């Protein structure tokens, strides 16, 4: 499909730079299976679901992956370089994005406030950082030196600060490994979770370590030419069994976030059965994809021409999502990671 089909104009004023407080007071646009729209709040979610439904949440935890360093060459300090860690290659070794990349070459040493690392250049605009620390010191080093890797559309407007340490982490986060938050989960509070459980909605955990691919723009003209970055995910035997039971008893699977949906669909067989899964997934969902397991999706508002807007267009229909986004823009919904949410029903085949 032509990527231009997934384009739209978004006023910059609608890009959220901070989340609302409390989190469950974010606005919620409910898109029914036939495209009907209704405005609500995330706090209204228990009224949208029914007993026997199942929420699937991603328990990945964002690491403090943004680092600021100084290039050392011939022992002398030089350019200031910003790094974003994107893939762990070993105990103290990482693949990373860096800018400005042109100021760094193979063999340079980077100083991070007294902690040094060796750099070797790779391909596709990335480099490898090897820290000169003990193998068991990586987590404490990142905690001391790193900050939250805010998405470019926020980081370009303000620097990360102490508030982001809490704001950019879901209440479910416990498995270190993501470099971006599964942002639909940011809307949940303990009180909302209690109300959902009281309604008879069950909660099930999966892990997908969100990688940088979520922010990589689609640069090709045709979706067939775009290559997705792989992300490591896990669906446990317990979760697979429980979700299959939910479906067998007539309940619905509601994925909290596109990460949960992509993982569940990666673990689902052609007959809809979900099996345990532990591997990298590079599933790329565009209109025409036949969904196997997910019935509903809670997700934020996504970038134009992005793989995530393509995914929701596959789930709820391109025309329905174009109308929904036009409604959201006209009514001042807040977009992207710290913004408002949609509750999408799967469009009929």
C-alpha atoms as a printed R data frame, in Angstrom:
    type eleno elety resid chain resno       x       y      z
1   ATOM     1    CA   UNK     A     1   0.000   0.000  0.000
2   ATOM     2    CA   UNK     A     2   1.075   3.572 -0.613
3   ATOM     3    CA   UNK     A     3   2.402   5.222  2.563
4   ATOM     4    CA   UNK     A     4   0.688   8.477  1.574
5   ATOM     5    CA   UNK     A     5  -2.644   6.847  2.490
6   ATOM     6    CA   UNK     A     6  -1.615   7.061  6.154
7   ATOM     7    CA   UNK     A     7  -0.707  10.733  6.188
8   ATOM     8    CA   UNK     A     8  -2.585  13.519  7.976
9   ATOM     9    CA   UNK     A     9  -1.920  17.051  9.213
10  ATOM    10    CA   UNK     A    10  -1.507  17.503 12.955
11  ATOM    11    CA   UNK     A    11  -1.293  20.923 14.614
12  ATOM    12    CA   UNK     A    12   1.892  21.041 16.687
13  ATOM    13    CA   UNK     A    13  -0.118  22.472 19.582
14  ATOM    14    CA   UNK     A    14  -1.794  19.063 20.054
15  ATOM    15    CA   UNK     A    15   1.480  17.234 20.829
16  ATOM    16    CA   UNK     A    16   1.395  16.575 24.587
17  ATOM    17    CA   UNK     A    17   4.580  17.472 26.467
18  ATOM    18    CA   UNK     A    18   3.300  16.275 29.867
19  ATOM    19    CA   UNK     A    19   0.684  13.694 30.860
20  ATOM    20    CA   UNK     A    20  -2.527  14.690 32.576
21  ATOM    21    CA   UNK     A    21  -2.822  14.035 36.299
22  ATOM    22    CA   UNK     A    22  -4.257  11.769 37.510
23  ATOM    23    CA   UNK     A    23  -3.376   9.525 34.599
24  ATOM    24    CA   UNK     A    24  -6.821   8.015 34.141
25  ATOM    25    CA   UNK     A    25  -8.311  11.444 33.425
26  ATOM    26    CA   UNK     A    26  -6.878  11.411 29.922
27  ATOM    27    CA   UNK     A    27  -9.562  11.616 27.262
28  ATOM    28    CA   UNK     A    28 -10.703   8.431 25.543
29  ATOM    29    CA   UNK     A    29 -12.125   8.225 22.031
30  ATOM    30    CA   UNK     A    30 -14.161   5.024 21.637
31  ATOM    31    CA   UNK     A    31 -14.267   3.785 18.037
32  ATOM    32    CA   UNK     A    32 -16.936   1.114 17.579
33  ATOM    33    CA   UNK     A    33 -16.618  -1.727 15.098
34  ATOM    34    CA   UNK     A    34 -18.720   0.120 12.503
35  ATOM    35    CA   UNK     A    35 -16.839   3.389 13.086
36  ATOM    36    CA   UNK     A    36 -19.244   5.194 15.455
37  ATOM    37    CA   UNK     A    37 -17.390   7.613 17.745
38  ATOM    38    CA   UNK     A    38 -18.015   8.517 21.368
39  ATOM    39    CA   UNK     A    39 -16.009  10.731 23.734
40  ATOM    40    CA   UNK     A    40 -15.131   9.596 27.253
41  ATOM    41    CA   UNK     A    41 -12.281   9.418 29.769
42  ATOM    42    CA   UNK     A    42  -9.899   6.542 30.416
43  ATOM    43    CA   UNK     A    43 -11.524   6.373 33.856
44  ATOM    44    CA   UNK     A    44 -14.701   5.265 32.036
45  ATOM    45    CA   UNK     A    45 -13.006   2.095 30.769
46  ATOM    46    CA   UNK     A    46 -14.856  -0.235 33.196
47  ATOM    47    CA   UNK     A    47 -18.128   0.899 31.601
48  ATOM    48    CA   UNK     A    48 -16.815  -0.052 28.157
49  ATOM    49    CA   UNK     A    49 -15.831  -3.615 29.103
50  ATOM    50    CA   UNK     A    50 -17.729  -6.575 30.511
51  ATOM    51    CA   UNK     A    51 -17.190  -9.388 32.973
52  ATOM    52    CA   UNK     A    52 -15.065 -12.107 31.440
53  ATOM    53    CA   UNK     A    53 -12.998  -9.728 29.301
54  ATOM    54    CA   UNK     A    54  -9.202  -9.826 29.595
55  ATOM    55    CA   UNK     A    55  -6.721  -6.954 29.572
56  ATOM    56    CA   UNK     A    56  -3.220  -7.744 28.265
57  ATOM    57    CA   UNK     A    57  -0.532  -5.381 29.584
58  ATOM    58    CA   UNK     A    58   3.146  -5.076 28.733
59  ATOM    59    CA   UNK     A    59   5.362  -5.198 31.841
60  ATOM    60    CA   UNK     A    60   8.526  -3.970 30.149
61  ATOM    61    CA   UNK     A    61  10.415  -1.231 31.993
62  ATOM    62    CA   UNK     A    62  12.124   1.706 30.311
63  ATOM    63    CA   UNK     A    63  15.818   1.942 31.109
64  ATOM    64    CA   UNK     A    64  17.572   5.341 31.506
65  ATOM    65    CA   UNK     A    65  18.998   4.968 28.006
66  ATOM    66    CA   UNK     A    66  19.853   8.583 27.172
67  ATOM    67    CA   UNK     A    67  23.459   9.547 27.942
68  ATOM    68    CA   UNK     A    68  25.472  12.708 27.379
69  ATOM    69    CA   UNK     A    69  29.201  12.246 26.889
70  ATOM    70    CA   UNK     A    70  32.356  14.032 25.832
71  ATOM    71    CA   UNK     A    71  34.591  12.674 23.077
72  ATOM    72    CA   UNK     A    72  38.186  12.092 24.098
73  ATOM    73    CA   UNK     A    73  40.775  11.969 21.335
74  ATOM    74    CA   UNK     A    74  44.498  11.878 22.041
75  ATOM    75    CA   UNK     A    75  43.607  12.436 25.678
76  ATOM    76    CA   UNK     A    76  41.955  15.783 25.023
77  ATOM    77    CA   UNK     A    77  38.228  16.506 25.498
78  ATOM    78    CA   UNK     A    78  36.302  17.421 22.374
79  ATOM    79    CA   UNK     A    79  32.747  17.345 21.073
80  ATOM    80    CA   UNK     A    80  29.699  16.749 23.239
81  ATOM    81    CA   UNK     A    81  27.784  13.700 22.022
82  ATOM    82    CA   UNK     A    82  24.282  12.456 22.874
83  ATOM    83    CA   UNK     A    83  23.742   8.690 22.928
84  ATOM    84    CA   UNK     A    84  20.573   6.618 23.061
85  ATOM    85    CA   UNK     A    85  21.150   2.975 23.924
86  ATOM    86    CA   UNK     A    86  18.936   0.769 21.762
87  ATOM    87    CA   UNK     A    87  20.156  -2.830 22.079
88  ATOM    88    CA   UNK     A    88  22.238  -4.642 24.676
89  ATOM    89    CA   UNK     A    89  24.984  -6.675 22.990
90  ATOM    90    CA   UNK     A    90  26.732  -7.915 26.142
91  ATOM    91    CA   UNK     A    91  27.154  -7.146 29.855
92  ATOM    92    CA   UNK     A    92  28.738  -3.733 29.133
93  ATOM    93    CA   UNK     A    93  28.234  -3.459 25.369
94  ATOM    94    CA   UNK     A    94  25.401  -1.606 23.610
95  ATOM    95    CA   UNK     A    95  24.285  -0.642 20.153
96  ATOM    96    CA   UNK     A    96  23.269   3.009 20.159
97  ATOM    97    CA   UNK     A    97  22.135   5.988 18.185
98  ATOM    98    CA   UNK     A    98  24.354   9.043 18.529
99  ATOM    99    CA   UNK     A    99  24.369  12.655 17.458
100 ATOM   100    CA   UNK     A   100  26.191  14.331 15.972
101 ATOM   101    CA   UNK     A   101  27.539  11.051 14.538
102 ATOM   102    CA   UNK     A   102  29.949  12.866 12.236
103 ATOM   103    CA   UNK     A   103  31.972  14.048 15.255
104 ATOM   104    CA   UNK     A   104  32.884  10.494 16.269
105 ATOM   105    CA   UNK     A   105  35.024   7.786 14.663
106 ATOM   106    CA   UNK     A   106  36.291   4.284 15.455
107 ATOM   107    CA   UNK     A   107  38.680   4.205 18.380
108 ATOM   108    CA   UNK     A   108  37.378   7.334 20.092
109 ATOM   109    CA   UNK     A   109  36.837   7.194 23.832
110 ATOM   110    CA   UNK     A   110  33.728   8.736 25.349
111 ATOM   111    CA   UNK     A   111  33.767  10.167 28.851
112 ATOM   112    CA   UNK     A   112  30.506  10.024 30.795
113 ATOM   113    CA   UNK     A   113  31.281  12.063 33.882
114 ATOM   114    CA   UNK     A   114  34.252   9.900 34.827
115 ATOM   115    CA   UNK     A   115  33.015   6.634 33.316
116 ATOM   116    CA   UNK     A   116  34.636   5.907 29.967
117 ATOM   117    CA   UNK     A   117  33.560   3.799 27.007
118 ATOM   118    CA   UNK     A   118  35.142   2.778 23.713
119 ATOM   119    CA   UNK     A   119  33.279   3.386 20.502
120 ATOM   120    CA   UNK     A   120  33.243   1.506 17.231
121 ATOM   121    CA   UNK     A   121  31.081   2.588 14.318
122 ATOM   122    CA   UNK     A   122  28.548   0.277 12.762
123 ATOM   123    CA   UNK     A   123  26.109   0.689  9.912
124 ATOM   124    CA   UNK     A   124  22.731   2.389  9.503
125 ATOM   125    CA   UNK     A   125  23.623   5.323 11.718
126 ATOM   126    CA   UNK     A   126  24.439   3.329 14.840
127 ATOM   127    CA   UNK     A   127  27.576   2.642 16.861
128 ATOM   128    CA   UNK     A   128  28.729   0.203 19.530
129 ATOM   129    CA   UNK     A   129  29.625   1.463 23.002
130 ATOM   130    CA   UNK     A   130  31.743  -0.742 25.271
131 ATOM   131    CA   UNK     A   131  31.900   0.593 28.818
132 ATOM   132    CA   UNK     A   132  35.081   0.212 30.857
133 ATOM   133    CA   UNK     A   133  33.309  -1.030 33.952
134 ATOM   134    CA   UNK     A   134  32.774  -4.312 35.740
135 ATOM   135    CA   UNK     A   135  30.263  -6.658 34.131
136 ATOM   136    CA   UNK     A   136  27.894  -6.374 37.089
137 ATOM   137    CA   UNK     A   137  28.025  -2.558 37.264
138 ATOM   138    CA   UNK     A   138  25.992  -1.679 34.173
139 ATOM   139    CA   UNK     A   139  22.627  -1.126 35.866
140 ATOM   140    CA   UNK     A   140  24.016   1.093 38.622
141 ATOM   141    CA   UNK     A   141  26.058   3.023 36.060
142 ATOM   142    CA   UNK     A   142  22.997   3.737 33.922
143 ATOM   143    CA   UNK     A   143  20.983   4.723 36.980
144 ATOM   144    CA   UNK     A   144  23.657   7.257 37.876
145 ATOM   145    CA   UNK     A   145  24.393   8.643 34.413
146 ATOM   146    CA   UNK     A   146  21.333   8.082 32.240
147 ATOM   147    CA   UNK     A   147  18.002   9.790 31.804
148 ATOM   148    CA   UNK     A   148  14.699   8.788 30.249
149 ATOM   149    CA   UNK     A   149  14.909   8.492 26.445
150 ATOM   150    CA   UNK     A   150  11.957  10.716 25.637
151 ATOM   151    CA   UNK     A   151  10.588  10.442 22.087
152 ATOM   152    CA   UNK     A   152  11.973  12.953 19.573
153 ATOM   153    CA   UNK     A   153   8.716  14.913 19.382
154 ATOM   154    CA   UNK     A   154   9.024  15.678 23.112
155 ATOM   155    CA   UNK     A   155  12.815  15.809 23.468
156 ATOM   156    CA   UNK     A   156  13.048  18.367 20.670
157 ATOM   157    CA   UNK     A   157  10.884  20.733 22.723
158 ATOM   158    CA   UNK     A   158  12.271  20.206 26.234
159 ATOM   159    CA   UNK     A   159  14.931  18.207 28.066
160 ATOM   160    CA   UNK     A   160  14.057  15.161 30.197
161 ATOM   161    CA   UNK     A   161  13.735  15.991 33.881
162 ATOM   162    CA   UNK     A   162  13.039  14.290 37.202
163 ATOM   163    CA   UNK     A   163   9.287  14.167 36.536
164 ATOM   164    CA   UNK     A   164   9.833  11.987 33.478
165 ATOM   165    CA   UNK     A   165  11.438   9.287 35.613
166 ATOM   166    CA   UNK     A   166   7.963   8.543 36.938
167 ATOM   167    CA   UNK     A   167   5.775   9.921 34.141
168 ATOM   168    CA   UNK     A   168   7.405   7.830 31.403
169 ATOM   169    CA   UNK     A   169   6.977   4.525 33.226
170 ATOM   170    CA   UNK     A   170   3.788   2.490 33.485
171 ATOM   171    CA   UNK     A   171   2.503   1.138 36.793
172 ATOM   172    CA   UNK     A   172   3.085  -2.362 35.378
173 ATOM   173    CA   UNK     A   173   6.798  -1.845 34.591
174 ATOM   174    CA   UNK     A   174   9.127  -4.418 36.136
175 ATOM   175    CA   UNK     A   175  11.201  -6.072 33.392
176 ATOM   176    CA   UNK     A   176  14.151  -3.835 32.394
177 ATOM   177    CA   UNK     A   177  14.808  -3.593 28.687
178 ATOM   178    CA   UNK     A   178  12.716  -1.012 26.817
179 ATOM   179    CA   UNK     A   179  14.017   2.207 25.308
180 ATOM   180    CA   UNK     A   180  10.497   3.565 24.839
181 ATOM   181    CA   UNK     A   181   7.426   3.226 27.024
182 ATOM   182    CA   UNK     A   182   4.388   1.143 26.048
183 ATOM   183    CA   UNK     A   183   2.443   4.358 26.334
184 ATOM   184    CA   UNK     A   184  -1.135   3.038 26.490
185 ATOM   185    CA   UNK     A   185  -0.199   1.622 29.882
186 ATOM   186    CA   UNK     A   186   0.650   5.110 31.164
187 ATOM   187    CA   UNK     A   187  -3.064   5.828 31.631
188 ATOM   188    CA   UNK     A   188  -3.628   3.255 34.369
189 ATOM   189    CA   UNK     A   189  -3.846   3.920 38.080
190 ATOM   190    CA   UNK     A   190  -4.286   1.486 40.983
191 ATOM   191    CA   UNK     A   191  -7.819   2.806 41.474
192 ATOM   192    CA   UNK     A   192  -8.762   2.178 37.833
193 ATOM   193    CA   UNK     A   193  -7.308  -1.315 38.028
194 ATOM   194    CA   UNK     A   194  -9.359  -2.067 41.145
195 ATOM   195    CA   UNK     A   195 -12.545  -0.957 39.379
196 ATOM   196    CA   UNK     A   196 -11.763  -3.116 36.353
197 ATOM   197    CA   UNK     A   197 -11.162  -6.159 38.534
198 ATOM   198    CA   UNK     A   198 -14.395  -5.484 40.418
199 ATOM   199    CA   UNK     A   199 -16.159  -5.478 37.039
200 ATOM   200    CA   UNK     A   200 -14.819  -8.983 36.387
201 ATOM   201    CA   UNK     A   201 -12.106  -7.988 33.920
202 ATOM   202    CA   UNK     A   202  -8.935 -10.059 34.333
203 ATOM   203    CA   UNK     A   203  -5.367  -8.823 33.899
204 ATOM   204    CA   UNK     A   204  -2.649 -10.733 32.052
205 ATOM   205    CA   UNK     A   205   1.012  -9.852 31.597
206 ATOM   206    CA   UNK     A   206   3.328 -10.107 28.606
207 ATOM   207    CA   UNK     A   207   6.752  -8.588 27.958
208 ATOM   208    CA   UNK     A   208   7.830  -6.814 24.796
209 ATOM   209    CA   UNK     A   209  10.954  -4.685 25.116
210 ATOM   210    CA   UNK     A   210  10.034  -1.683 23.002
211 ATOM   211    CA   UNK     A   211  12.883  -0.745 20.673
212 ATOM   212    CA   UNK     A   212  13.747   2.309 18.606
213 ATOM   213    CA   UNK     A   213  11.752   1.046 15.647
214 ATOM   214    CA   UNK     A   214   8.649   2.636 17.151
215 ATOM   215    CA   UNK     A   215  10.138   6.053 16.241
216 ATOM   216    CA   UNK     A   216  11.849   5.153 12.960
217 ATOM   217    CA   UNK     A   217  10.011   6.993 10.184
218 ATOM   218    CA   UNK     A   218   8.744   5.108  7.174
219 ATOM   219    CA   UNK     A   219  10.955   6.439  4.394
220 ATOM   220    CA   UNK     A   220   9.698   4.284  1.533
221 ATOM   221    CA   UNK     A   221   6.712   4.983 -0.720
222 ATOM   222    CA   UNK     A   222   5.196   1.493 -0.429
223 ATOM   223    CA   UNK     A   223   4.604  -0.423  2.798
224 ATOM   224    CA   UNK     A   224   5.967  -3.582  1.159
225 ATOM   225    CA   UNK     A   225   9.411  -1.975  1.113
226 ATOM   226    CA   UNK     A   226   9.574  -1.102  4.820
227 ATOM   227    CA   UNK     A   227  11.611  -3.317  7.150
228 ATOM   228    CA   UNK     A   228  10.534  -3.506 10.797
229 ATOM   229    CA   UNK     A   229  13.080  -3.668 13.602
230 ATOM   230    CA   UNK     A   230  12.850  -6.809 15.706
231 ATOM   231    CA   UNK     A   231  11.900  -6.581 19.393
232 ATOM   232    CA   UNK     A   232  12.255  -9.308 22.006
233 ATOM   233    CA   UNK     A   233   9.014 -10.526 23.531
234 ATOM   234    CA   UNK     A   234   7.658 -13.224 25.793
235 ATOM   235    CA   UNK     A   235   4.218 -14.730 26.327
236 ATOM   236    CA   UNK     A   236   4.366 -17.220 29.179
237 ATOM   237    CA   UNK     A   237   2.624 -20.573 29.156
238 ATOM   238    CA   UNK     A   238   0.417 -19.325 31.999
239 ATOM   239    CA   UNK     A   239  -0.682 -16.236 30.069
240 ATOM   240    CA   UNK     A   240  -1.287 -18.195 26.850
241 ATOM   241    CA   UNK     A   241  -3.410 -20.754 28.681
242 ATOM   242    CA   UNK     A   242  -5.424 -18.086 30.515
243 ATOM   243    CA   UNK     A   243  -6.146 -16.086 27.354
244 ATOM   244    CA   UNK     A   244  -7.236 -19.183 25.471
245 ATOM   245    CA   UNK     A   245  -9.621 -19.922 28.325
246 ATOM   246    CA   UNK     A   246 -11.013 -16.370 28.160
247 ATOM   247    CA   UNK     A   247 -11.751 -16.795 24.450
248 ATOM   248    CA   UNK     A   248 -13.283 -20.255 24.994
249 ATOM   249    CA   UNK     A   249 -15.689 -18.761 27.543
250 ATOM   250    CA   UNK     A   250 -16.784 -15.926 25.253
251 ATOM   251    CA   UNK     A   251 -14.608 -13.169 26.689
252 ATOM   252    CA   UNK     A   252 -12.697 -10.623 24.669
253 ATOM   253    CA   UNK     A   253  -8.976  -9.937 24.589
254 ATOM   254    CA   UNK     A   254  -8.262  -6.233 24.992
255 ATOM   255    CA   UNK     A   255  -4.631  -5.397 24.254
256 ATOM   256    CA   UNK     A   256  -3.251  -2.426 26.166
257 ATOM   257    CA   UNK     A   257  -1.023  -0.875 23.548
258 ATOM   258    CA   UNK     A   258   0.215  -1.817 20.118
259 ATOM   259    CA   UNK     A   259   3.169  -3.628 21.705
260 ATOM   260    CA   UNK     A   260   0.869  -6.067 23.499
261 ATOM   261    CA   UNK     A   261  -1.175  -6.545 20.332
262 ATOM   262    CA   UNK     A   262   1.858  -7.197 18.132
263 ATOM   263    CA   UNK     A   263   3.162  -9.744 20.613
264 ATOM   264    CA   UNK     A   264  -0.159 -11.550 21.060
265 ATOM   265    CA   UNK     A   265  -0.603 -11.729 17.301
266 ATOM   266    CA   UNK     A   266   2.945 -13.078 16.990
267 ATOM   267    CA   UNK     A   267   2.076 -15.837 19.468
268 ATOM   268    CA   UNK     A   268  -1.323 -16.671 17.940
269 ATOM   269    CA   UNK     A   269  -1.803 -19.536 15.522
270 ATOM   270    CA   UNK     A   270  -4.007 -19.489 12.427
271 ATOM   271    CA   UNK     A   271  -6.869 -21.006 14.435
272 ATOM   272    CA   UNK     A   272  -6.661 -18.256 17.058
273 ATOM   273    CA   UNK     A   273  -4.960 -20.360 19.724
274 ATOM   274    CA   UNK     A   274  -2.221 -18.499 21.581
275 ATOM   275    CA   UNK     A   275   0.927 -20.484 22.322
276 ATOM   276    CA   UNK     A   276   3.895 -19.625 24.575
277 ATOM   277    CA   UNK     A   277   6.331 -17.338 22.789
278 ATOM   278    CA   UNK     A   278   9.876 -16.204 23.560
279 ATOM   279    CA   UNK     A   279  11.707 -14.696 20.604
280 ATOM   280    CA   UNK     A   280  12.213 -11.563 18.557
281 ATOM   281    CA   UNK     A   281   9.227 -10.397 16.549
282 ATOM   282    CA   UNK     A   282   9.263  -8.072 13.565
283 ATOM   283    CA   UNK     A   283   5.591  -8.469 12.708
284 ATOM   284    CA   UNK     A   284   4.406  -5.578 10.506
285 ATOM   285    CA   UNK     A   285   0.635  -5.176 10.490
286 ATOM   286    CA   UNK     A   286  -0.993  -3.238  7.663
287 ATOM   287    CA   UNK     A   287  -4.537  -3.223  6.209
288 ATOM   288    CA   UNK     A   288  -5.410  -6.655  4.902
289 ATOM   289    CA   UNK     A   289  -3.890  -8.460  7.878
290 ATOM   290    CA   UNK     A   290  -6.212 -11.094  9.376
291 ATOM   291    CA   UNK     A   291  -6.209 -10.711 13.154
292 ATOM   292    CA   UNK     A   292  -6.094 -13.986 15.045
293 ATOM   293    CA   UNK     A   293  -6.611 -13.171 18.725
294 ATOM   294    CA   UNK     A   294  -7.032  -9.487 19.627
295 ATOM   295    CA   UNK     A   295 -10.616  -8.184 19.882
296 ATOM   296    CA   UNK     A   296 -10.060  -4.628 21.143
297 ATOM   297    CA   UNK     A   297  -7.124  -2.256 21.448
298 ATOM   298    CA   UNK     A   298  -6.431   0.584 23.866
299 ATOM   299    CA   UNK     A   299  -3.802   2.827 22.313
300 ATOM   300    CA   UNK     A   300  -2.604   6.401 22.112
301 ATOM   301    CA   UNK     A   301  -2.807   8.654 19.048
302 ATOM   302    CA   UNK     A   302   0.058   7.969 16.654
303 ATOM   303    CA   UNK     A   303   2.250   9.809 14.178
304 ATOM   304    CA   UNK     A   304   1.213  10.268 10.558
305 ATOM   305    CA   UNK     A   305   2.826   7.835  8.102
306 ATOM   306    CA   UNK     A   306   3.921   5.623 11.022
307 ATOM   307    CA   UNK     A   307   3.791   1.849 11.279
308 ATOM   308    CA   UNK     A   308   1.514   2.278 14.302
309 ATOM   309    CA   UNK     A   309  -1.070   4.285 12.372
310 ATOM   310    CA   UNK     A   310  -0.924   1.547  9.745
311 ATOM   311    CA   UNK     A   311  -1.558  -1.056 12.457
312 ATOM   312    CA   UNK     A   312  -4.640   0.670 13.856
313 ATOM   313    CA   UNK     A   313  -5.926   1.203 10.318
314 ATOM   314    CA   UNK     A   314  -5.638  -2.543  9.807
315 ATOM   315    CA   UNK     A   315  -7.449  -3.164 13.099
316 ATOM   316    CA   UNK     A   316 -10.346  -0.715 12.804
317 ATOM   317    CA   UNK     A   317 -10.358   0.208  9.129
318 ATOM   318    CA   UNK     A   318  -8.458   2.986  7.380
319 ATOM   319    CA   UNK     A   319 -11.546   5.097  6.705
320 ATOM   320    CA   UNK     A   320 -12.750   4.692 10.297
321 ATOM   321    CA   UNK     A   321  -9.372   5.778 11.656
322 ATOM   322    CA   UNK     A   322  -9.136   8.732  9.285
323 ATOM   323    CA   UNK     A   323 -12.539   9.895 10.556
324 ATOM   324    CA   UNK     A   324 -11.567   9.213 14.182
325 ATOM   325    CA   UNK     A   325  -8.339  11.211 13.907
326 ATOM   326    CA   UNK     A   326 -10.137  14.081 12.178
327 ATOM   327    CA   UNK     A   327 -12.612  14.098 15.087
328 ATOM   328    CA   UNK     A   328  -9.773  14.007 17.625
329 ATOM   329    CA   UNK     A   329  -7.941  16.908 15.987
330 ATOM   330    CA   UNK     A   330 -11.109  18.997 15.655
331 ATOM   331    CA   UNK     A   331 -11.921  18.384 19.332
332 ATOM   332    CA   UNK     A   332  -8.478  19.086 20.754
333 ATOM   333    CA   UNK     A   333  -7.377  15.613 21.785
334 ATOM   334    CA   UNK     A   334  -3.740  15.448 22.867
335 ATOM   335    CA   UNK     A   335  -1.436  13.281 20.728
336 ATOM   336    CA   UNK     A   336   1.477  10.890 21.120
337 ATOM   337    CA   UNK     A   337   3.213   9.387 24.164
338 ATOM   338    CA   UNK     A   338   1.897  11.734 26.867
339 ATOM   339    CA   UNK     A   339  -1.414  12.313 25.130
340 ATOM   340    CA   UNK     A   340  -4.927  10.888 25.156
341 ATOM   341    CA   UNK     A   341  -6.147   7.430 24.149
342 ATOM   342    CA   UNK     A   342  -8.417   5.510 21.793
343 ATOM   343    CA   UNK     A   343 -10.402   2.373 22.569
344 ATOM   344    CA   UNK     A   344 -10.720   0.549 19.266
345 ATOM   345    CA   UNK     A   345 -13.017  -2.299 18.403
346 ATOM   346    CA   UNK     A   346 -11.882  -4.637 15.658
347 ATOM   347    CA   UNK     A   347 -13.670  -3.913 12.397
348 ATOM   348    CA   UNK     A   348 -15.633  -6.810 10.893
349 ATOM   349    CA   UNK     A   349 -14.033  -8.694  8.016
